[in-house]
Amino acid sequence: MKKELKNKKIAVLGYGSQGRAVALNLRDSGSDVLIGLPSKSKSRKFAKQDNFAVTTTQKAVKIADILVFALPDHLQGRIYKAEIEPNLKPQTTFVFLHGFAIHFGFILPPDDCDILMIAPHAPGIALREKYLSDKSVSAFKAIENGNKNSETLLIALADAIGIQKNRLVENSFKNEAIGDLFGEQAVLCGGLTELIMNGYNVLTENGLPSDNAYLEICYQLDLIIKLIKEHGIIGMYERISVAARYGSALNGKKIIDSSVKNNMQKVYDEIASGKFANKLNKLDATDLEKLSYSIKKMSSDSFEKSAKKFLK
């Protein structure tokens, strides 16, 4: 265990995919970890199955020296005001896995608290897998409020979570919050899935069987992404066929034209202004049910069946 974490009680608040990975990695690194969850949280049973000490959020806050915020973004402000703020010890260290709650003002910590951010560039399952194989994902780091020892503590915590010092990238809470939201909405999740489904639908509507369309449109994506990550966009094009290069140069901008960038700018403006954050912060159980219904409409039964058929 790093000396900076010796005799420090760490409470991980939340036990979703990211919270679970962080908690397991911290414990396996020798840290003293407990899990703090609302009394009615469905995640309590999973944390107990992993042999963690589980208590209420209020009790965890009273006990811990370091709080890791792994709660869903839309609940952090509400839970902070109701269960965390009234029970805080002086000089508690806050660790955020995302800049959202601090940048958009849903959490306003006391001045005597260190405010750190370690934002992994990977979902929880990948963070855990890398840790178990002695490898590291990269992550953004930032200090919103701290002292001369805060940087050393942040690096020690990152290392215990499974992120090596040389994989930490300097950032700010503001830039991480806006960049993360924009990236997942415009490109990584929202934009990408819409592109995939539109391509898939064009092929199937023109007579290609579902399996064939899936294999042409989606199945090889990870191979292309791997080439881009290893060699850049130009390097990727240098490693594919002449037909693929020529067709991409001829037609890529017909699909993703200036209107797409303009639409992306609108998404960015809504995020940067705080409008999206305020909408997210107001989500309730009924809204989440509607969201689940909307997500199901973003794909089709035939696509999902083909995807399952070709699982690696």
C-alpha positions in Angstrom: 0.0 0.0 0.0 1.2 3.5 -0.8 2.2 5.4 2.4 -0.2 8.2 1.5 -3.1 5.8 1.9 -2.0 4.2 5.1 -4.5 4.5 7.9 -6.9 6.2 5.5 -10.5 4.9 5.4 -11.9 5.1 1.8 -15.7 5.0 1.2 -16.8 4.3 -2.4 -20.2 5.9 -2.8 -22.0 3.9 -5.4 -21.6 0.4 -6.8 -22.3 0.4 -10.5 -19.7 -0.9 -13.0 -17.2 1.9 -12.4 -17.7 2.0 -8.6 -17.3 -1.8 -8.3 -14.1 -1.8 -10.3 -12.6 1.1 -8.3 -13.6 -0.5 -5.0 -12.2 -3.9 -5.9 -8.9 -2.4 -7.3 -8.5 -0.3 -4.2 -9.0 -3.3 -1.9 -6.7 -5.5 -3.9 -4.1 -2.8 -3.6 -4.3 -2.9 0.2 -6.6 0.0 0.9 -9.2 0.0 3.7 -12.5 0.2 1.7 -16.1 0.3 2.6 -19.2 0.9 0.4 -21.7 3.6 1.2 -25.1 3.2 -0.4 -28.6 4.5 0.2 -30.6 2.0 2.4 -32.9 1.0 -0.4 -30.2 0.7 -3.1 -30.4 -2.5 -5.2 -26.6 -2.5 -5.4 -26.1 -3.4 -1.7 -26.5 -7.1 -2.4 -23.8 -7.0 -5.1 -21.3 -5.2 -2.8 -22.0 -7.8 -0.1 -21.5 -10.6 -2.5 -18.0 -9.1 -3.2 -17.4 -9.3 0.6 -17.3 -5.6 1.2 -18.5 -3.9 4.4 -21.7 -2.1 3.3 -23.3 0.7 5.2 -25.6 3.7 4.5 -24.2 6.7 2.7 -24.6 8.8 5.9 -22.5 6.4 8.1 -19.9 5.9 5.4 -19.4 9.7 5.2 -19.0 10.0 9.0 -16.4 7.3 9.0 -14.3 7.9 5.9 -11.3 10.1 5.3 -11.7 9.8 1.5 -14.9 9.7 -0.4 -15.0 8.3 -4.0 -18.1 9.6 -5.8 -19.3 6.7 -8.0 -22.9 7.6 -7.9 -24.9 8.1 -11.1 -24.4 11.7 -12.3 -28.1 12.6 -12.1 -28.3 11.6 -8.4 -25.0 13.0 -7.1 -26.4 16.5 -6.2 -29.5 15.2 -4.5 -27.7 12.5 -2.5 -24.9 15.0 -1.5 -27.4 17.5 -0.1 -29.6 15.0 1.7 -27.1 12.4 2.9 -23.5 13.5 2.5 -23.2 17.2 3.3 -24.9 17.0 6.8 -22.5 14.2 7.9 -19.1 15.4 6.5 -16.0 15.3 8.7 -13.6 18.3 8.4 -10.9 18.0 5.7 -12.5 15.1 3.9 -11.0 14.3 0.5 -13.4 14.1 -2.4 -12.5 12.0 -5.4 -14.6 12.3 -8.5 -14.6 9.9 -11.5 -16.2 12.6 -13.7 -16.2 16.4 -13.6 -19.9 16.7 -13.9 -21.2 17.4 -10.4 -18.5 19.9 -9.5 -18.3 21.8 -12.8 -22.1 22.2 -13.1 -22.5 23.2 -9.4 -24.6 20.3 -8.2 -22.1 19.7 -5.4 -20.5 22.6 -3.6 -17.9 21.1 -1.1 -16.6 23.0 2.0 -13.4 25.0 1.5 -11.4 22.7 3.7 -12.0 19.6 1.5 -9.5 18.5 -1.2 -11.3 18.1 -4.5 -9.6 15.6 -6.8 -10.6 14.0 -10.1 -9.4 10.7 -11.5 -11.5 10.0 -14.7 -10.6 6.7 -16.3 -10.8 6.4 -20.1 -12.6 3.1 -19.9 -15.8 1.6 -18.5 -15.5 -0.3 -15.2 -15.2 -3.7 -16.6 -12.1 -2.7 -18.7 -10.6 -0.9 -15.7 -10.8 -4.1 -13.7 -9.6 -6.3 -16.5 -6.5 -4.1 -17.0 -5.8 -4.1 -13.3 -5.9 -7.9 -13.1 -3.5 -8.2 -16.0 -1.1 -5.6 -14.5 -1.9 -3.1 -17.3 -3.2 0.4 -17.1 -5.8 2.5 -18.9 -5.2 6.2 -19.1 -7.2 8.8 -17.1 -7.7 12.5 -16.8 -6.6 14.1 -13.5 -7.4 17.4 -12.0 -7.3 19.2 -8.6 -10.1 21.7 -8.0 -9.1 22.5 -4.4 -6.1 21.1 -2.6 -2.8 21.7 -0.8 0.9 20.8 -1.4 0.2 17.1 -0.7 -2.9 16.8 -2.9 -1.0 15.8 -6.1 0.9 13.1 -4.3 -2.3 11.8 -2.8 -4.0 11.8 -6.2 -1.2 9.8 -7.8 -1.3 7.3 -5.0 -5.0 6.9 -5.3 -4.7 6.5 -9.1 -2.1 3.9 -8.7 -4.2 2.0 -6.2 -7.1 2.1 -8.6 -4.9 0.7 -11.3 -3.8 3.8 -13.3 -0.1 4.3 -13.6 1.4 7.8 -13.2 2.5 8.0 -16.8 -1.0 7.3 -18.0 -2.5 10.3 -16.1 -3.4 13.3 -18.4 -3.8 16.8 -17.0 -7.2 18.3 -17.4 -9.8 20.4 -15.6 -13.2 19.6 -14.1 -14.8 21.9 -16.7 -13.1 20.4 -19.8 -13.5 16.8 -18.6 -17.2 17.3 -17.9 -18.0 19.0 -21.2 -15.7 16.9 -23.3 -17.0 13.6 -21.8 -20.6 14.5 -22.3 -20.1 15.7 -25.8 -17.9 12.7 -26.8 -20.4 10.1 -25.8 -23.4 11.9 -27.2 -22.1 13.2 -30.5 -19.7 10.4 -31.4 -18.9 7.4 -29.2 -22.4 6.3 -28.4 -25.2 8.5 -29.8 -23.6 9.4 -33.1 -22.0 6.1 -33.7 -25.1 4.0 -33.1 -27.2 6.2 -35.3 -24.6 5.8 -38.1 -24.5 2.1 -37.7 -28.3 1.6 -37.7 -28.8 3.9 -40.7 -26.2 1.9 -42.7 -27.7 -1.4 -41.6 -31.2 -0.3 -42.5 -30.1 0.9 -46.0 -28.6 -2.6 -46.7 -31.5 -4.6 -45.4 -34.1 -2.4 -47.1 -32.2 -3.1 -50.3 -32.4 -6.8 -49.9 -29.3 -7.9 -47.9 -30.0 -10.5 -45.2 -29.7 -9.1 -41.7 -26.6 -11.2 -40.8 -24.8 -10.0 -43.9 -25.7 -6.3 -43.3 -24.5 -6.6 -39.7 -21.1 -8.1 -40.7 -20.6 -5.4 -43.3 -21.6 -2.4 -41.1 -20.8 -3.3 -37.5 -18.7 -6.4 -37.0 -15.4 -5.0 -38.2 -15.6 -1.7 -36.4 -13.3 -2.8 -33.6 -10.6 -3.7 -36.2 -10.9 -0.2 -37.8 -10.8 1.5 -34.4 -7.7 -0.5 -33.5 -6.0 0.6 -36.7 -6.8 4.3 -35.9 -5.6 4.0 -32.3 -2.4 2.4 -33.4 -1.6 4.3 -36.6 -3.9 7.3 -36.8 -6.5 8.0 -39.4 -4.0 8.3 -42.3 -2.2 5.2 -41.1 -5.6 3.3 -41.1 -6.3 4.3 -44.7 -2.8 3.2 -45.7 -3.6 -0.3 -44.3 -6.9 -0.9 -46.0 -7.8 -1.7 -49.6 -7.6 0.7 -52.6 -11.4 0.3 -53.1 -12.0 1.2 -49.4 -9.7 4.2 -49.6 -11.1 5.5 -52.9 -14.7 5.0 -51.9 -14.1 6.7 -48.5 -12.5 9.7 -50.1 -15.3 9.9 -52.7 -18.3 9.5 -50.4 -17.3 9.9 -46.7 -18.1 13.7 -46.7 -21.4 13.0 -48.5 -22.5 11.1 -45.4 -20.9 13.2 -42.7 -21.3 16.7 -44.2 -21.2 20.2 -42.8 -24.7 19.8 -41.4 -23.4 17.1 -39.0 -20.8 19.5 -37.6 -23.5 22.2 -37.2 -25.7 19.7 -35.3 -22.8 18.7 -33.2 -22.2 22.4 -32.3 -25.8 22.7 -31.1 -25.2 19.6 -28.9 -22.0 21.2 -27.6 -23.7 24.5 -26.8 -26.5 22.8 -24.9 -23.9 20.9 -22.8 -21.6 23.8 -22.2 -24.5 26.1 -21.2 -25.6 23.6 -18.5 -29.0 23.0 -20.2 -28.3 19.3 -20.6 -26.9 19.0 -17.1 -30.1 20.6 -15.6 -32.3 18.2 -17.6 -30.2 15.2 -16.4 -30.3 16.4 -12.8 -34.1 16.4 -12.9 -34.6 12.8 -14.1 -36.9 10.7 -12.0 -38.1 7.1 -12.1 -40.8 7.8 -14.7 -38.2 9.5 -16.9 -35.9 6.5 -16.6 -38.7 4.2 -17.7 -39.3 6.4 -20.8 -35.5 6.3 -21.4 -35.5 2.5 -21.4 -38.3 2.5 -23.9 -36.5 5.0 -26.1 -33.3 3.0 -26.1 -35.1 -0.1 -27.2 -36.3 1.8 -30.3 -32.7 2.8 -31.2 -32.1 -0.7 -32.6 -34.1 -3.6 -34.1 -34.8 -7.2 -33.2 -33.1 -8.4 -36.4 -29.9 -6.4 -35.7 -29.7 -7.6 -32.1 -30.2 -11.2 -33.2 -27.4 -10.9 -35.7 -25.1 -9.3 -33.2 -25.6 -12.2 -30.7 -25.0 -14.7 -33.5 -21.5 -13.4 -34.2 -20.3 -12.9 -30.6 -16.6 -13.6 -30.4 
